[in-house]
Amino acid sequence: MPHTIAATHESMNTAPTEQEKPIPFIRQRPVRLIIYAGLGLFVLIMVIWPLIAQLMDPVC
């Protein structure tokens, strides 16, 4: 039984490039990476700082 595959040669990007809206500043990749890195560092400090304080406490 022969199989037929219909191949379409459509572009992945359907919108023309000259009509695309510019990407907002907050959604640009470098800005997102800096924001995510800052949030990750903040969470890491919030978890590790109490552990360091607890380890350095001589009353344990």
Gaussian input, Z-matrix of N, CA and C with variables (Angstrom, degrees):
# hf/3-21g

backbone

0 1
 N
 C     1     B1
 C     2     B2     1     A1
 N     3     B3     2     A2     1     D1
 C     4     B4     3     A3     2     D2
 C     5     B5     4     A4     3     D3
 N     6     B6     5     A5     4     D4
 C     7     B7     6     A6     5     D5
 C     8     B8     7     A7     6     D6
 N     9     B9     8     A8     7     D7
 C    10    B10     9     A9     8     D8
 C    11    B11    10    A10     9     D9
 N    12    B12    11    A11    10    D10
 C    13    B13    12    A12    11    D11
 C    14    B14    13    A13    12    D12
 N    15    B15    14    A14    13    D13
 C    16    B16    15    A15    14    D14
 C    17    B17    16    A16    15    D15
 N    18    B18    17    A17    16    D16
 C    19    B19    18    A18    17    D17
 C    20    B20    19    A19    18    D18
 N    21    B21    20    A20    19    D19
 C    22    B22    21    A21    20    D20
 C    23    B23    22    A22    21    D21
 N    24    B24    23    A23    22    D22
 C    25    B25    24    A24    23    D23
 C    26    B26    25    A25    24    D24
 N    27    B27    26    A26    25    D25
 C    28    B28    27    A27    26    D26
 C    29    B29    28    A28    27    D27
 N    30    B30    29    A29    28    D28
 C    31    B31    30    A30    29    D29
 C    32    B32    31    A31    30    D30
 N    33    B33    32    A32    31    D31
 C    34    B34    33    A33    32    D32
 C    35    B35    34    A34    33    D33
 N    36    B36    35    A35    34    D34
 C    37    B37    36    A36    35    D35
 C    38    B38    37    A37    36    D36
 N    39    B39    38    A38    37    D37
 C    40    B40    39    A39    38    D38
 C    41    B41    40    A40    39    D39
 N    42    B42    41    A41    40    D40
 C    43    B43    42    A42    41    D41
 C    44    B44    43    A43    42    D42
 N    45    B45    44    A44    43    D43
 C    46    B46    45    A45    44    D44
 C    47    B47    46    A46    45    D45
 N    48    B48    47    A47    46    D46
 C    49    B49    48    A48    47    D47
 C    50    B50    49    A49    48    D48
 N    51    B51    50    A50    49    D49
 C    52    B52    51    A51    50    D50
 C    53    B53    52    A52    51    D51
 N    54    B54    53    A53    52    D52
 C    55    B55    54    A54    53    D53
 C    56    B56    55    A55    54    D54
 N    57    B57    56    A56    55    D55
 C    58    B58    57    A57    56    D56
 C    59    B59    58    A58    57    D57
 N    60    B60    59    A59    58    D58
 C    61    B61    60    A60    59    D59
 C    62    B62    61    A61    60    D60
 N    63    B63    62    A62    61    D61
 C    64    B64    63    A63    62    D62
 C    65    B65    64    A64    63    D63
 N    66    B66    65    A65    64    D64
 C    67    B67    66    A66    65    D65
 C    68    B68    67    A67    66    D66
 N    69    B69    68    A68    67    D67
 C    70    B70    69    A69    68    D68
 C    71    B71    70    A70    69    D69
 N    72    B72    71    A71    70    D70
 C    73    B73    72    A72    71    D71
 C    74    B74    73    A73    72    D72
 N    75    B75    74    A74    73    D73
 C    76    B76    75    A75    74    D74
 C    77    B77    76    A76    75    D75
 N    78    B78    77    A77    76    D76
 C    79    B79    78    A78    77    D77
 C    80    B80    79    A79    78    D78
 N    81    B81    80    A80    79    D79
 C    82    B82    81    A81    80    D80
 C    83    B83    82    A82    81    D81
 N    84    B84    83    A83    82    D82
 C    85    B85    84    A84    83    D83
 C    86    B86    85    A85    84    D84
 N    87    B87    86    A86    85    D85
 C    88    B88    87    A87    86    D86
 C    89    B89    88    A88    87    D87
 N    90    B90    89    A89    88    D88
 C    91    B91    90    A90    89    D89
 C    92    B92    91    A91    90    D90
 N    93    B93    92    A92    91    D91
 C    94    B94    93    A93    92    D92
 C    95    B95    94    A94    93    D93
 N    96    B96    95    A95    94    D94
 C    97    B97    96    A96    95    D95
 C    98    B98    97    A97    96    D96
 N    99    B99    98    A98    97    D97
 C   100   B100    99    A99    98    D98
 C   101   B101   100   A100    99    D99
 N   102   B102   101   A101   100   D100
 C   103   B103   102   A102   101   D101
 C   104   B104   103   A103   102   D102
 N   105   B105   104   A104   103   D103
 C   106   B106   105   A105   104   D104
 C   107   B107   106   A106   105   D105
 N   108   B108   107   A107   106   D106
 C   109   B109   108   A108   107   D107
 C   110   B110   109   A109   108   D108
 N   111   B111   110   A110   109   D109
 C   112   B112   111   A111   110   D110
 C   113   B113   112   A112   111   D111
 N   114   B114   113   A113   112   D112
 C   115   B115   114   A114   113   D113
 C   116   B116   115   A115   114   D114
 N   117   B117   116   A116   115   D115
 C   118   B118   117   A117   116   D116
 C   119   B119   118   A118   117   D117
 N   120   B120   119   A119   118   D118
 C   121   B121   120   A120   119   D119
 C   122   B122   121   A121   120   D120
 N   123   B123   122   A122   121   D121
 C   124   B124   123   A123   122   D122
 C   125   B125   124   A124   123   D123
 N   126   B126   125   A125   124   D124
 C   127   B127   126   A126   125   D125
 C   128   B128   127   A127   126   D126
 N   129   B129   128   A128   127   D127
 C   130   B130   129   A129   128   D128
 C   131   B131   130   A130   129   D129
 N   132   B132   131   A131   130   D130
 C   133   B133   132   A132   131   D131
 C   134   B134   133   A133   132   D132
 N   135   B135   134   A134   133   D133
 C   136   B136   135   A135   134   D134
 C   137   B137   136   A136   135   D135
 N   138   B138   137   A137   136   D136
 C   139   B139   138   A138   137   D137
 C   140   B140   139   A139   138   D138
 N   141   B141   140   A140   139   D139
 C   142   B142   141   A141   140   D140
 C   143   B143   142   A142   141   D141
 N   144   B144   143   A143   142   D142
 C   145   B145   144   A144   143   D143
 C   146   B146   145   A145   144   D144
 N   147   B147   146   A146   145   D145
 C   148   B148   147   A147   146   D146
 C   149   B149   148   A148   147   D147
 N   150   B150   149   A149   148   D148
 C   151   B151   150   A150   149   D149
 C   152   B152   151   A151   150   D150
 N   153   B153   152   A152   151   D151
 C   154   B154   153   A153   152   D152
 C   155   B155   154   A154   153   D153
 N   156   B156   155   A155   154   D154
 C   157   B157   156   A156   155   D155
 C   158   B158   157   A157   156   D156
 N   159   B159   158   A158   157   D157
 C   160   B160   159   A159   158   D158
 C   161   B161   160   A160   159   D159
 N   162   B162   161   A161   160   D160
 C   163   B163   162   A162   161   D161
 C   164   B164   163   A163   162   D162
 N   165   B165   164   A164   163   D163
 C   166   B166   165   A165   164   D164
 C   167   B167   166   A166   165   D165
 N   168   B168   167   A167   166   D166
 C   169   B169   168   A168   167   D167
 C   170   B170   169   A169   168   D168
 N   171   B171   170   A170   169   D169
 C   172   B172   171   A171   170   D170
 C   173   B173   172   A172   171   D171
 N   174   B174   173   A173   172   D172
 C   175   B175   174   A174   173   D173
 C   176   B176   175   A175   174   D174
 N   177   B177   176   A176   175   D175
 C   178   B178   177   A177   176   D176
 C   179   B179   178   A178   177   D177

   B1=1.4406
   B2=1.5289
   B3=1.3180
   B4=1.4667
   B5=1.5359
   B6=1.3053
   B7=1.4659
   B8=1.5165
   B9=1.3176
   B10=1.4632
   B11=1.5208
   B12=1.2900
   B13=1.4660
   B14=1.5214
   B15=1.2891
   B16=1.4593
   B17=1.5223
   B18=1.2864
   B19=1.4605
   B20=1.5215
   B21=1.2939
   B22=1.4554
   B23=1.5159
   B24=1.2894
   B25=1.4514
   B26=1.5220
   B27=1.3192
   B28=1.4496
   B29=1.5195
   B30=1.2809
   B31=1.4549
   B32=1.5225
   B33=1.3236
   B34=1.4659
   B35=1.5248
   B36=1.3028
   B37=1.4523
   B38=1.5216
   B39=1.3237
   B40=1.4586
   B41=1.5183
   B42=1.3340
   B43=1.4611
   B44=1.5172
   B45=1.3070
   B46=1.4667
   B47=1.5269
   B48=1.3136
   B49=1.4554
   B50=1.5213
   B51=1.3170
   B52=1.4574
   B53=1.5249
   B54=1.3330
   B55=1.4511
   B56=1.5237
   B57=1.3313
   B58=1.4593
   B59=1.5209
   B60=1.3263
   B61=1.4527
   B62=1.5180
   B63=1.3177
   B64=1.4672
   B65=1.5291
   B66=1.3160
   B67=1.4600
   B68=1.5256
   B69=1.3354
   B70=1.4672
   B71=1.5319
   B72=1.3161
   B73=1.4654
   B74=1.5153
   B75=1.3131
   B76=1.4714
   B77=1.5298
   B78=1.3205
   B79=1.4632
   B80=1.5165
   B81=1.3322
   B82=1.4530
   B83=1.5262
   B84=1.3281
   B85=1.4604
   B86=1.5319
   B87=1.3416
   B88=1.4690
   B89=1.5291
   B90=1.3191
   B91=1.4657
   B92=1.5262
   B93=1.3268
   B94=1.4699
   B95=1.5165
   B96=1.3298
   B97=1.4577
   B98=1.5240
   B99=1.3197
   B100=1.4635
   B101=1.5251
   B102=1.3143
   B103=1.4647
   B104=1.5253
   B105=1.3359
   B106=1.4653
   B107=1.5151
   B108=1.3245
   B109=1.4624
   B110=1.5250
   B111=1.3197
   B112=1.4649
   B113=1.5219
   B114=1.3215
   B115=1.4648
   B116=1.5274
   B117=1.3285
   B118=1.4653
   B119=1.5136
   B120=1.3308
   B121=1.4642
   B122=1.5270
   B123=1.3200
   B124=1.4603
   B125=1.5222
   B126=1.3293
   B127=1.4697
   B128=1.5208
   B129=1.3181
   B130=1.4638
   B131=1.5250
   B132=1.3162
   B133=1.4643
   B134=1.5233
   B135=1.3178
   B136=1.4735
   B137=1.5260
   B138=1.3226
   B139=1.4695
   B140=1.5234
   B141=1.3237
   B142=1.4609
   B143=1.5288
   B144=1.3258
   B145=1.4553
   B146=1.5359
   B147=1.3267
   B148=1.4811
   B149=1.5334
   B150=1.3196
   B151=1.4619
   B152=1.5219
   B153=1.3226
   B154=1.4622
   B155=1.5220
   B156=1.3130
   B157=1.4660
   B158=1.5247
   B159=1.3179
   B160=1.4524
   B161=1.5264
   B162=1.3066
   B163=1.4693
   B164=1.5334
   B165=1.3209
   B166=1.4522
   B167=1.5241
   B168=1.3251
   B169=1.4526
   B170=1.5286
   B171=1.3274
   B172=1.4742
   B173=1.5248
   B174=1.3200
   B175=1.4557
   B176=1.5288
   B177=1.2983
   B178=1.4632
   B179=1.4633
   A1=108.49
   A2=118.45
   A3=120.80
   A4=111.54
   A5=114.42
   A6=120.81
   A7=108.79
   A8=115.59
   A9=119.72
   A10=108.00
   A11=114.91
   A12=120.71
   A13=107.08
   A14=115.81
   A15=120.60
   A16=108.14
   A17=116.81
   A18=121.40
   A19=109.34
   A20=115.15
   A21=119.44
   A22=107.89
   A23=116.39
   A24=122.00
   A25=109.40
   A26=115.23
   A27=119.70
   A28=109.46
   A29=115.08
   A30=120.74
   A31=109.48
   A32=116.35
   A33=120.40
   A34=110.18
   A35=116.51
   A36=121.76
   A37=107.95
   A38=116.82
   A39=119.69
   A40=112.61
   A41=117.61
   A42=120.03
   A43=110.33
   A44=117.14
   A45=119.08
   A46=110.97
   A47=116.56
   A48=120.26
   A49=112.83
   A50=118.61
   A51=119.21
   A52=112.19
   A53=118.49
   A54=121.06
   A55=112.67
   A56=118.03
   A57=119.87
   A58=109.86
   A59=115.19
   A60=120.02
   A61=108.43
   A62=117.42
   A63=118.89
   A64=110.32
   A65=115.37
   A66=121.06
   A67=108.60
   A68=118.02
   A69=119.60
   A70=110.83
   A71=115.58
   A72=121.21
   A73=111.98
   A74=117.80
   A75=121.52
   A76=111.37
   A77=119.04
   A78=122.18
   A79=113.42
   A80=117.96
   A81=120.31
   A82=109.25
   A83=116.68
   A84=121.69
   A85=113.98
   A86=120.89
   A87=118.59
   A88=113.01
   A89=116.32
   A90=119.92
   A91=109.74
   A92=116.33
   A93=119.23
   A94=111.65
   A95=117.36
   A96=120.17
   A97=111.40
   A98=117.44
   A99=120.42
   A100=110.46
   A101=117.17
   A102=120.54
   A103=110.79
   A104=117.19
   A105=120.26
   A106=111.73
   A107=117.61
   A108=120.69
   A109=110.47
   A110=116.71
   A111=120.70
   A112=111.89
   A113=116.86
   A114=119.76
   A115=111.33
   A116=116.84
   A117=120.29
   A118=111.57
   A119=117.14
   A120=121.13
   A121=110.70
   A122=116.76
   A123=120.91
   A124=111.20
   A125=117.20
   A126=121.28
   A127=110.16
   A128=116.67
   A129=120.56
   A130=111.06
   A131=116.75
   A132=120.28
   A133=110.39
   A134=117.56
   A135=120.37
   A136=111.54
   A137=117.71
   A138=120.52
   A139=110.71
   A140=117.89
   A141=120.79
   A142=112.33
   A143=118.88
   A144=121.12
   A145=112.43
   A146=119.78
   A147=118.47
   A148=112.51
   A149=117.80
   A150=119.71
   A151=110.99
   A152=117.12
   A153=120.68
   A154=110.14
   A155=116.86
   A156=121.02
   A157=109.99
   A158=117.64
   A159=121.59
   A160=110.72
   A161=118.18
   A162=121.50
   A163=111.25
   A164=117.74
   A165=120.55
   A166=112.46
   A167=118.47
   A168=122.33
   A169=109.55
   A170=119.46
   A171=120.72
   A172=113.12
   A173=120.75
   A174=123.25
   A175=111.62
   A176=119.23
   A177=121.87
   A178=109.05
   D1=115.28
   D2=-176.89
   D3=-75.97
   D4=142.31
   D5=178.30
   D6=-104.43
   D7=135.78
   D8=175.90
   D9=-113.83
   D10=132.35
   D11=-179.93
   D12=-116.59
   D13=121.24
   D14=178.51
   D15=-87.89
   D16=113.48
   D17=179.86
   D18=-99.61
   D19=127.78
   D20=175.64
   D21=-106.84
   D22=141.09
   D23=-178.31
   D24=-107.92
   D25=56.13
   D26=178.97
   D27=-92.13
   D28=149.61
   D29=177.90
   D30=-72.77
   D31=147.81
   D32=176.36
   D33=-66.89
   D34=-33.07
   D35=179.86
   D36=-97.87
   D37=110.78
   D38=-176.41
   D39=-85.29
   D40=-21.02
   D41=-179.66
   D42=-87.41
   D43=138.15
   D44=176.05
   D45=-64.73
   D46=146.83
   D47=-174.84
   D48=-67.36
   D49=-31.46
   D50=-177.83
   D51=-74.88
   D52=-15.35
   D53=179.68
   D54=-101.24
   D55=-0.36
   D56=-179.73
   D57=-72.25
   D58=142.30
   D59=176.45
   D60=-80.24
   D61=146.48
   D62=178.18
   D63=-66.65
   D64=148.70
   D65=-179.86
   D66=-71.85
   D67=130.42
   D68=177.61
   D69=-59.61
   D70=152.82
   D71=-175.99
   D72=-56.27
   D73=-43.56
   D74=-174.93
   D75=-68.73
   D76=-20.62
   D77=-178.20
   D78=-97.32
   D79=1.79
   D80=177.97
   D81=-72.33
   D82=144.77
   D83=-173.83
   D84=-56.68
   D85=-47.75
   D86=-179.62
   D87=-62.45
   D88=-35.99
   D89=-179.97
   D90=-67.69
   D91=-43.31
   D92=178.14
   D93=-62.42
   D94=-40.96
   D95=179.72
   D96=-63.42
   D97=-40.29
   D98=178.05
   D99=-65.69
   D100=-42.30
   D101=179.38
   D102=-64.24
   D103=-45.30
   D104=179.45
   D105=-65.42
   D106=-37.90
   D107=177.84
   D108=-65.41
   D109=-41.13
   D110=177.65
   D111=-64.43
   D112=-42.83
   D113=178.23
   D114=-66.24
   D115=-39.64
   D116=177.54
   D117=-64.02
   D118=-42.00
   D119=177.47
   D120=-63.94
   D121=-40.79
   D122=178.06
   D123=-60.38
   D124=-46.57
   D125=179.41
   D126=-64.47
   D127=-41.59
   D128=179.33
   D129=-61.51
   D130=-43.52
   D131=178.30
   D132=-65.69
   D133=-39.44
   D134=-179.88
   D135=-64.44
   D136=-27.50
   D137=179.36
   D138=-88.58
   D139=-41.58
   D140=-172.61
   D141=-81.70
   D142=-33.92
   D143=-177.53
   D144=-58.09
   D145=-46.60
   D146=176.69
   D147=-64.93
   D148=-33.37
   D149=178.10
   D150=-65.89
   D151=-41.22
   D152=177.82
   D153=-65.06
   D154=-42.38
   D155=179.33
   D156=-62.95
   D157=-38.99
   D158=179.87
   D159=-69.31
   D160=-39.23
   D161=-179.94
   D162=-69.61
   D163=-31.23
   D164=-178.36
   D165=-88.07
   D166=-4.00
   D167=179.31
   D168=-74.79
   D169=119.26
   D170=-176.68
   D171=-76.34
   D172=-7.78
   D173=-175.67
   D174=-81.47
   D175=-15.28
   D176=-176.39
   D177=-47.39

